[in-house]
């Protein structure tokens, strides 16, 4: 896709604070600053190219997700020669988990660069990880694979990836609880309903039943978060049984 000259052909030196801020984060000089602007362009801005295609960070997010997975896979393949496919897949999932990517985006302060018509206070947590992935995609398009790998190595692998710690890191308590229930042939049910509390934001509540016992309750601003929160409480209630299965 070719984007309009209006979107992609401005000179980097004319972009002032944005150019300098991105340069500090990247650790190198961007070649085409407009690609990085797109990495922080929210769909609410309704920008389009000369063919009428939407221009926002979502396509770069898709590309960055693929690049991040590839580079982390290469790192783990070289770093853990004894790891089989299942082990390496699980470890990669821990590095590129949505929670971890959100933390990376927050640590780099990426939200301040986002251009949107929606107040930033109304964004969910995932905006941090989304724009981090879009930034990785922009690096790949602007500077190529080697620069992309160098950035991920310096910003993700060196400061955050510790093999021993990752081995003990839980990505999803819900997955662990469900896996245990299936192995033990125990029926389980997540009863999720909208909470009618007086919170400013809508909440959901969940009751997790395993067998004939209601094992955990939780509430959160989304169904997914409520289920994970209840699962974590159930996990610790069942921890000795789960770990000794």
Beta strands, then each sheet from edge to edge (+ up, - down):
strand 1: 188-195
strand 2: 203-210
strand 3: 213-220
sheet 1: 1+ 2- 3+
end
